[in-house]
Amino acid sequence: MSPSGSTLLFGALPKQIRFSAEEKRTLKEFAGVLADRLVEGRAFTCLITNDDEVRKLNHRFLNHDYATDVLSFPCTTKDDLGEMIVSAERAEAQALEFGHGRIDEICILMLHGLLHLSGMDHQRDRGEMARAERKWRSELRLPATLIARTAAPRPTR
């Protein structure tokens, strides 16, 4: 675990998706920034893996038999927020769809997952999580948030 309280792990990835040492370092640093700035250094873990692993976890714990871009599993202890799992394959596809880099997309997914781990729920909170995501996206200089772009028209090619 890093001093900030965040742990970033890379799981099984498809052959076509590889991360350079610099990309891994960038993502680990971003996880540390999220921990320090959003959740006061509280611990969380982020696993970046493949669609198949995300689908299995989504089915096992949420009874949804499909891959999704990010899953969040809050922890019940005071010091550990929990775990999030990011699909590198979904991130890659969404980055292409929305016209930005995959590292930016993974950062967006990490921000979204961490807001869920901190107790927010965009399906029930009347826009609170969307406002928080917009604020942090702006401060962290990220492209459009996950919540915001689901309501916005997709860019045309």
N, C-alpha and C positions, 0 to 999 in steps of 0.2 A: 504494500500500500504506500502511496506517496504521502508526504507530510500533510498535504491538504485534506486527506481523508478519502480521496477517490482512488479506485482501482480500475484500470482499463485492461481488458483481456481480449485476445484475438483467438477465436475458436476455429472450427473447420470452415474453410472458405473454398468456393469453387476455383478451379484452375485459372479461369480468366480474370479473377479478381485478386490482385496482390497489392500490398501496401509497402511502400518504401520505408526505410528507416526514418526519413524526414517526415513522412505522413504520419507514421506511428507516434513520433515525438510531438507533432502538432496536435494530434488527438489527445494524447496524454496531458499535454499542457492545457488544452481546452477543458478537459475534465477537472483539472486542478483549479482553473479559473471559476468554473461553475460551482465547485465545492466551496471555494473561498467566498465568492460574491453572492451566491444565491442561498446557500444553506449553512453559512457560518462554519465551514470546515467539517460538517458532519459527514460521516462515511457513507459511500455508496459504491456499488460495483456496476460497471458497464461491460457487457460481453458483446463483441461484434462477431457475428457468425453468419451462417448461410440460411437460405429460405427453409430448407428441410428441418433444421434444428428449431427455428422459430415456429414453424408449423406444428412440430411435435409438442413444444412447450405450450403453445396456444391451445392445442387440443387437450393436452393433459390437465392444464390448470383452469382453462376458461371454457372448455368444451366447444371450441371453434376450430374446425378442421381446415384451416388455411393459414398461409404465411401472411404476416403483416409487417409493417416497417419497424415498429418499436413496441415492445411489451414492457410493462412496469410491474414489479412485484414488491410492494412496500413491506418493510420489516416492522415488527412490533416493539423493538427496543428503542430507547431514547437516543442512543448515539449512532445507530445504523439506520439509514433511510431505507435501504433495500437494494434491489438489483433491477437493472434494465437490460434488455436484450435487443440489439439492433441488427436488422438484416442488412448485410452488405449488398446483397443482390437487389433488394427493394431500394436501398439508398442510391445505388448506381442507376437504376431505371428512373427513379424520381429526379435525380440530378439532371439527367438528359432531358426529361420531360419539361422541367422548369428552367432549364438553361443556365445552370450553375455547376460548380464542381462537386464531385462526390464527397470531398472532405467537408465542404460547407453543408451538404445535405446530412451527413452523419452528425455534424455539430447541431443542426436544427433538431434532429431526432433526439440527440442527447439532452438538449434543452427541454424539449417536450416531455421526455421521459422523466427528467429530474423534477419538473413541475408536478407531474403526477406523483412521484415519490414523496414530494413535500406536502401532499394532501389535496392538491387541486384536481378538479374533474370538470372538463369543459362540457360534458353532457348534462351537468346538473347545476352549474354555478352562475348562470345568467351572465356570462361574458367575463367573469373575473380572470379565468385562466387565459383567455384570449388577450385581455389587456396586459396581463403580466408577460405573456409570450411576446407581444408586440414591443413592450418596453425593453425587455432583455435582448430581443433581436436587434433593436436599434442600438442599444448600448454596446453590444458585442459585435456589431457590424456584420450581421448575418442577413442573408436574403429573406424573403417573405416567410412568415411562420407557417407551421403546419396547419394550424386552425384557420388562419387568414386565407390561405390559398385554396382551402376546400370550398370556400364560399365565393371565391373570385373566378372569373373565366380563365381558362387555360390559355397560355400563349399559343399563337398559331405558327406553324412552320411554313 
